[in-house]
Amino acid sequence: MMGGSGFAPWPAGIHPRERPRLGGYGEAVDALRTTMRAGGSGVLAGLFARPLIAGAWLGAVPWG
């Protein structure tokens, strides 16, 4: 898979690797979509949890 830091190499490396393995364009696109959905769920959970935790911490500090 393509290396490097950042978001772009991750999805850009999935499709070319999955296409020969799965045998076609459509199957590779489905694999890419599944991977993006799974990764997106984790990102959304993190985006929700971090402000929630920060807000709880900031709320607890004055009453510490």
Residue frames as a rotation matrix with the C-alpha (Angstrom) as fourth column:
MET 1
0.579 0.815 0.000 0.00
0.815 -0.579 0.000 0.00
0.000 0.000 -1.000 0.00
MET 2
0.153 -0.503 0.851 1.11
0.361 -0.773 -0.522 3.57
0.920 0.387 0.064 -0.56
GLY 3
-0.113 -0.290 -0.950 2.87
0.992 0.028 -0.127 5.08
0.063 -0.957 0.285 2.42
GLY 4
-0.686 -0.218 0.694 3.11
0.231 -0.970 -0.076 8.53
0.690 0.109 0.716 3.82
SER 5
-0.686 0.485 -0.543 1.19
0.547 -0.148 -0.824 10.55
-0.480 -0.862 -0.164 6.27
GLY 6
-0.728 0.514 -0.454 -2.08
-0.607 -0.791 0.078 12.19
-0.320 0.332 0.887 5.47
PHE 7
0.027 0.902 0.430 -5.44
-0.341 0.413 -0.845 11.12
-0.940 -0.124 0.318 4.14
ALA 8
0.398 0.243 -0.885 -4.91
-0.883 -0.161 -0.441 11.03
-0.250 0.957 0.151 0.36
PRO 9
-0.556 -0.658 -0.508 -2.59
-0.789 0.611 0.072 7.99
0.263 0.440 -0.859 0.06
TRP 10
-0.699 0.292 0.653 -4.97
-0.283 0.726 -0.627 5.79
-0.657 -0.623 -0.424 2.01
PRO 11
0.386 0.894 0.230 -7.98
-0.120 0.295 -0.948 5.75
-0.915 0.338 0.221 -0.38
ALA 12
0.469 -0.255 -0.845 -5.77
-0.877 -0.249 -0.411 6.22
-0.106 0.934 -0.341 -3.42
GLY 13
-0.607 -0.790 -0.087 -3.94
-0.794 0.607 0.024 2.99
0.034 0.083 -0.996 -2.59
ILE 14
-0.317 0.547 0.775 -6.99
-0.329 0.703 -0.631 0.83
-0.890 -0.455 -0.043 -1.92
HIS 15
0.647 0.712 -0.273 -8.57
-0.482 0.105 -0.870 0.80
-0.591 0.694 0.411 -5.37
PRO 16
0.275 -0.564 -0.778 -5.46
-0.893 0.150 -0.424 -0.14
0.356 0.812 -0.463 -7.39
ARG 17
-0.757 -0.586 0.290 -4.61
-0.653 0.685 -0.322 -2.94
-0.010 -0.433 -0.901 -4.96
GLU 18
-0.321 0.725 0.610 -8.14
-0.284 0.541 -0.792 -4.34
-0.903 -0.427 0.032 -4.73
ARG 19
0.351 0.531 -0.772 -8.93
-0.870 -0.121 -0.479 -4.29
-0.347 0.839 0.419 -8.44
PRO 20
-0.245 -0.437 -0.866 -6.63
-0.746 0.656 -0.120 -7.16
0.620 0.616 -0.486 -9.46
ARG 21
-0.951 -0.151 0.270 -7.35
-0.302 0.650 -0.698 -9.05
-0.070 -0.745 -0.664 -6.25
LEU 22
-0.317 0.922 0.221 -11.14
-0.182 0.170 -0.969 -8.89
-0.931 -0.347 0.114 -6.60
GLY 23
-0.493 0.005 0.870 -11.19
0.676 0.632 0.379 -9.12
-0.548 0.775 -0.315 -10.38
GLY 24
-0.087 0.490 0.868 -12.90
0.902 -0.331 0.277 -5.96
0.423 0.807 -0.413 -11.54
TYR 25
-0.719 -0.170 0.674 -13.61
0.090 -0.984 -0.152 -2.27
0.689 -0.049 0.723 -11.29
GLY 26
0.183 0.921 0.343 -17.01
-0.371 -0.259 0.892 -2.58
0.911 -0.291 0.294 -9.59
GLU 27
0.655 0.014 -0.755 -15.75
0.557 0.666 0.496 -4.91
0.510 -0.746 0.428 -6.89
ALA 28
-0.431 -0.886 -0.172 -12.80
0.828 -0.313 -0.465 -2.59
0.358 -0.343 0.869 -6.17
VAL 29
-0.536 0.328 0.778 -15.13
-0.224 -0.944 0.243 0.41
0.814 -0.044 0.580 -5.91
ASP 30
0.596 0.787 -0.158 -17.33
-0.102 0.270 0.957 -1.53
0.796 -0.555 0.241 -3.48
ALA 31
0.285 -0.591 -0.755 -14.28
0.897 0.443 -0.008 -2.40
0.339 -0.675 0.655 -1.38
LEU 32
-0.731 -0.563 0.386 -13.22
0.443 -0.821 -0.360 1.27
0.520 -0.092 0.849 -1.37
ARG 33
-0.092 0.793 0.602 -16.70
-0.379 -0.587 0.716 2.41
0.921 -0.162 0.354 -0.32
THR 34
0.714 0.348 -0.608 -16.83
0.331 0.597 0.730 -0.14
0.617 -0.723 0.311 2.50
THR 35
-0.135 -0.872 -0.471 -13.42
0.952 0.018 -0.307 0.96
0.276 -0.489 0.827 3.73
MET 36
-0.727 -0.110 0.678 -14.31
0.099 -0.994 -0.055 4.64
0.680 0.027 0.733 3.55
ARG 37
0.330 0.912 0.244 -17.54
-0.275 -0.154 0.949 4.05
0.903 -0.381 0.199 5.49
ALA 38
0.606 -0.164 -0.778 -15.72
0.688 0.598 0.410 2.10
0.399 -0.784 0.476 8.18
GLY 39
-0.503 -0.859 -0.096 -13.05
0.824 -0.443 -0.353 4.81
0.261 -0.256 0.931 8.47
GLY 40
-0.490 0.399 0.775 -15.65
-0.080 -0.906 0.416 7.55
0.868 0.142 0.476 8.41
SER 41
0.602 0.739 -0.303 -17.52
0.199 0.229 0.953 6.01
0.773 -0.634 -0.009 11.33
GLY 42
0.201 -0.628 -0.752 -14.40
0.976 0.196 0.097 6.16
0.087 -0.753 0.652 13.47
VAL 43
-0.770 -0.473 0.428 -13.74
0.484 -0.870 -0.091 9.76
0.416 0.138 0.899 12.48
LEU 44
-0.063 0.837 0.543 -17.30
-0.164 -0.545 0.822 10.78
0.984 -0.037 0.172 13.32
ALA 45
0.673 0.264 -0.691 -17.11
0.565 0.421 0.710 9.03
0.478 -0.868 0.134 16.69
GLY 46
-0.262 -0.866 -0.426 -13.87
0.965 -0.225 -0.136 10.89
0.022 -0.446 0.895 17.45
LEU 47
-0.728 0.027 0.685 -15.31
0.183 -0.955 0.232 14.22
0.661 0.294 0.690 16.36
PHE 48
0.361 0.916 0.175 -18.27
-0.082 -0.156 0.984 13.67
0.929 -0.370 0.018 18.68
ALA 49
0.622 -0.085 -0.779 -16.36
0.699 0.509 0.503 12.29
0.354 -0.857 0.376 21.68
ARG 50
-0.415 -0.909 -0.042 -13.55
0.830 -0.359 -0.427 14.83
0.372 -0.212 0.903 21.89
PRO 51
-0.546 0.236 0.804 -15.73
-0.226 -0.965 0.130 17.94
0.807 -0.111 0.581 22.36
LEU 52
0.588 0.791 -0.168 -17.95
-0.093 0.272 0.958 15.98
0.804 -0.548 0.233 24.75
ILE 53
0.386 -0.542 -0.747 -14.97
0.881 0.457 0.123 15.03
0.275 -0.705 0.654 26.93
ALA 54
-0.669 -0.660 0.342 -13.46
0.559 -0.750 -0.354 18.52
0.490 -0.046 0.871 26.69
GLY 55
-0.148 0.720 0.678 -16.78
-0.313 -0.685 0.658 20.06
0.938 -0.115 0.327 27.69
ALA 56
0.766 0.401 -0.502 -17.11
0.283 0.490 0.824 17.75
0.577 -0.774 0.262 30.67
TRP 57
-0.059 -0.879 -0.473 -13.56
0.973 0.055 -0.223 18.58
0.222 -0.474 0.852 31.76
LEU 58
-0.732 -0.213 0.647 -14.12
0.210 -0.974 -0.083 22.32
0.648 0.075 0.758 31.35
GLY 59
0.247 0.910 0.333 -17.36
-0.278 -0.263 0.924 22.06
0.928 -0.321 0.188 33.27
ALA 60
0.721 0.013 -0.693 -15.73
0.551 0.596 0.584 20.14
0.421 -0.803 0.423 36.11
VAL 61
-0.299 -0.948 0.106 -12.73
0.683 -0.290 -0.670 22.48
0.666 -0.128 0.735 36.52
PRO 62
-0.329 0.149 0.932 -14.61
-0.394 -0.919 0.008 25.35
0.858 -0.365 0.362 38.26
TRP 63
0.653 0.663 0.367 -16.21
-0.634 0.213 0.744 22.91
0.414 -0.718 0.559 40.71
GLY 64
0.092 -0.778 -0.621 -12.93
-0.198 0.597 -0.777 20.96
0.976 0.195 -0.099 41.12
